[in-house]
Amino acid sequence: MRAFWVFVIISAACIGWFSSGTPIKPSVLVPDVSWPNCNATLTNFESGIVGVTGGLALRPNKCLTSEAGLFKNVSVYVNTGYPGTKKASKFQNFPKKCARFNDKCLAYNYGYNSGLYDINYSLKSGVIAKNWWLDVETENSWSDTTKVNRQALQGTLDAISKFAGNTNVGFYSYPGQWNLITGNWRNHYPAWVATGTQSFTAAKQACVPPSFTGGPIIYGQYTPALDANFACAHY
């Protein structure tokens, strides 16, 4: 498995798969879609955000290619999580050598290998993306220890930052869920803020700092028929 990751990642770098992309203008509305939206019809949107994974880490969004084809400028997001030592043990020896019950180490390896999976699946699907988002929600599995959860996220962040070319990486979450999962982790990365409402006004208000990461706020999300996002800043 390790050899497969390395081969594909080096191949991606050699063929120049990742592009520079076009910055999104502030105040533009940008939809986001994933596995629940495979039959959605979207028109007149130049930019969109597409889920690489199908609701869980290490699970594919099987309509990634077709959804990415709806937009000229594509950003992607990936599900994150940490399901515990039993499931993480398959990654016990890469990239770090972890003791059997070292949750922090295993969480990092799990997150890291999840990130490699995301990159390889995007490559296999022919999706070009400069902007990557890590989706952090309580619907996914997490440890009760916030420092362990941070390690899982750091692993995914490190893998994508290292191997996905000239890439911007940020975090998507609802502020209350972010604080519950990460223990108010202020890492200063860009933030995509979920509001959990159908209110466009709430999405615009979500652009007001400070963000849950302490970094710049790029989008405020609201949920009419499909998820929509108000662009707060260039990205």
N, C-alpha and C positions, 0 to 999 in steps of 0.2 A: 504493500500500500504506500509506503513512504517513497519508493522509487517512482510510483505513478504520479504522486504530487509533484515531485521535482521535475520530472520530464515535461509535464504539461505546462508548468509555470515557466520554465526556461523557454519552451516553444513559444509561449505568448509574448515573452519579451523580445524574442528574435524577430517575430513577424510584425512587431509594432501594432499589436491588437488594440491597445487603448488609445483613444483620441483625446484631444485637448478639450473638446466640448465648447458650448457657447453659454456664457453667463446668463442666468435668468434675470430679467428686469424686475425690480421691485414693483409691487402692486399687481403683477400678473397672477392669474389663477392657474394653478397646476393640479391636475388630478393625480391620485395614486391608486393603483390597481394591483391585484394579485390573484391567487387561486380561486377566491370566491367570485371573481369577475370575468371568468374566461369567455363568457358570451356577451359581454358588455360591448355596446357600440358607442364609440367616441369620435367626434369630429371637431375640427377647428381648434385643436390643442396642439401647439407646436412642441411643448415640453410636458413630460410626465415622469412619474416615479413608479417603478415596477418592482414587485416582490420577487426575489430570486428563490426564496424558500416557500414551502407550502404550509405555513402556520407554525412549524416547529423547526428548530435547527436540524440540519442533516436530512431534511425532507424537501424534495424539489417542488417548485411551482411548475407544473407540467405545461402551462401555457405561457411560459416566460417569453419564448421567441415571438409568438403571435402578438402578445401584449406590447412588447417592446417595439414591434413594428408599427404600432399606432402613432408613434411620436418621432419627430425628427431629432430632438434632444432628449436622451434618456438618462435618468438617474436610477439607482437601484437601492433597495433596502433588503436586509436579511434579518431573520428571526434569531434571537439569542436565548440563552438559558443555561442552566446547569442542573442536570437530573440526578446528581449524586455519584458517589464513588463506584457503585456497581457498574453503571453504564459508562462512566469515564475511564474505567480501568483498561479498556481496549486501547486507550491512548497513553498508557502509563509511561512509556519509554520515549515518547517523541512529542515536542522537541526537547523536553526536560526529562531526566531520569527521576521518577517520583517513587517515594515509598508507597506501599499499598494503600494506606489510609491517610495520606497527606492531602487533605481536601484542597488546600490552596494550590498546590502543585498540580494536582489532577484537574482542578477547575481551569487552570491556565492552559493545560494541554488540550482539554476538551474544547475550550474556546478557540484556541489556535487552529486545531484541526477542523473545527466548524468553519472558520474563515477560509481555510484552504479548499474545503468542499465548495463553499460559495463561489470562490474565484474559478475553480475548475468547471463548475456547472454553468456559470455565466459564459465561459469560453466555449464550452461544448454547445451552448445554445446560440452562439454567435452574437451575443449582446455586448455592445460597446458602452462603457460607462466611466465617466470621470468622477462622479459624485456617488459615494456610498454612504448609506445610513444603517446604523445598528439599532434595531427595534427592541426596546426594553419594556416588557409588559408583564403584569402579574399573571396573565393567562398562561404563561410558560412556566416551566419548572425552575425553582430557585432554591438555594440554601437558605436556612434561617440566619446564617452568618453573612452579614453584608460584605465583609472583607473577602470572603470566598467568592461571592458574586462579582465583585470588582475584578478579581483575578480572571474569571471566565471572560468577562468583557475585555479585559486588557489583552488576553490571548487572541481574541478575534480581531481586535483593533491592530495588534502587532502584525498578524498575518496579512491582513488586507493592506495595511500601510507599507509593508515590505514588498509584497509580491504583485500588487494590482497596478503597477505603473505609477504615472503621475496623477495621484488620486487624492481627492478631498474626502475626509471621513468625518461623520458627525453622528449624533445620537437622537433617536426619536423616542419620546415617552410622554406620558402624562406626569406632571411634576410630583403629585402625591405618590404615584407608583414608583417613580424614579427614586425618590427619597426612601421609600420602604425597602426597595431592592438593594440599593447601593449605599444607603446610609449617608445621604446628602453629599455624594461624591462631586466635588467641583473640579473637574478636569480641564475646563476651559475650551473644550471642543465645541464646534457649532451645534446648535440645538434646533430640533424640529418639534414644535410644541403641539401636542394633542389637547383639544378642549373637551372632547366627548359630547359636544352639542351640535345642533343644526344651525347655529347662529353665525352668520358671516361677521357680525360685529364682534363676537367673542374671538373669532380667528384673528381679526385685526388687533384686538386688545392683547392677544397673546404675544404680539411683537414687542410689547413694552418690556424692557429689561428690569431686573436681572433675569437670566434664564436659569433653568434647573442645573445646567452644567457650569454656569458662570461664564460661558462663551457667547459669541454672537448668535442672535436668533434669526434663522433663515426663513422658516415657515411657521404659520399658525394654521392648524388643521380644523376644519369643521366637517360635518357629515350630513349633507343633504342626501339625494338619491345615491350618489357615490361619494367616496371621500374626496374632498377638495381642499386645496391649500392656498392661502394667501401668501404671496412672496413678500417677506419683510425686507429682504436685502439681497444683493447680488450673491450668487453662488455658482 
